Amino acid sequence: MKRIALFSDTHGYLDDSIVAYFKDCDEIWHAGDFGQNDFLQNLEKKLQDNGIIALFRGVYGNIDDASIRKRFPELLLFECEQVKVLIKHIGGYPGRYAPGVKEELIKHKPTMFISGHSHILKIMYDKQFNCLHINPGAAGNQGWHKTKTMVRFVIDGTEIRDCEIIELGRR
């Protein structure tokens, strides 16, 4: 069993309250648009200061510079427990996928597809591709969203459960 924290679109902003939601998580995933490279340094320091040891995964987004792009891929495919996960920052959502995403879904057949970019929190099941789509919304202050959000959930074997939408406050 793995407890997952998922966030995206921080645009260089790290809300002080977010670290508390990472406690007891085995993995932390970021779906792109980190912002400046010092964001990662600040995040790593806060995790360390709070004794949080979790596997960190992420993809770069359209605003991320070369240092972020060196560290993270554009497309990430991996297994967590027995769930195949595909993450891409600009991904769209069921029925309105970004160019090239359908081909990736057909090719890799993930159980879960995660994207960011829109700043719109969405959790939808795609019957056509037999996968759960999650966009955690935006955890940063830049953009048109009114509330900063993230998502936590559990992956236990092949089961995805205990999904929790977290509002981090007004932006």
Secondary structure, DSSP 8 states (H G I E B T S, - for coil): -EEEEEE---TT---TTHHHHHTT-SEEEE-S---SHHHHHHHHHHHHHTT---EEEE---TT--HHHHHHS-SEEEEEETTEEEEEESS-EETTEE-TTHHHHHHHH--SEEE--SS--EEEEEETTTTEEEEEE---SS-SS-SEEEEEEEEEETTEEEEEEEEEEEE-
